[in-house]
Amino acid sequence: MLENLGRGLRTVGLALLCLAALSSCGGDSLCEHQDTATRMLLDKAASCSNATFHFSSKAACQTAITSCSTSDYQLILRWLNCVDGVATCSPGGESIFYGTINLCSTILEGLTDPCRTAGFTGISR
């Protein structure tokens, strides 16, 4: 019986954590993470030729994230963690660099229509 109670409390705690993640505070931290990740990605691309990216501003992210579900939020976090792990581009290694970014972007294919329509597009080249 205590085991079931503990499991139930963990489930409630996880649900509350997910709801908090979608609150203004959680959205702000996600958008801060996106802003940092995209700036770092630009730095990593500096030695590649023709390295340009288009990504949502922090303000656009903060507006868009309000249309996203808990599962969208988790996908976006997975995408950001993937982008964080992209290695620095080296001359001649552009195809690997951009291929890795494209691979990360496939994570966002699972976003709900409201989240995608609201403008959460991630990074495009």
Buried (B, 14 or more C-beta within 10 A) or exposed (E): EEEEEEEEEEEEEEEEEBEEBBEEEBBBEBBEBBBEBBEBBBEBBEBBEEBEBEBBEBEBBBBBBEBBBBEBBBBBBBBBEBBEEBEBBEEEBBEEBBEBBEEBBEBBEBBBEBBBEBBBBBBEE
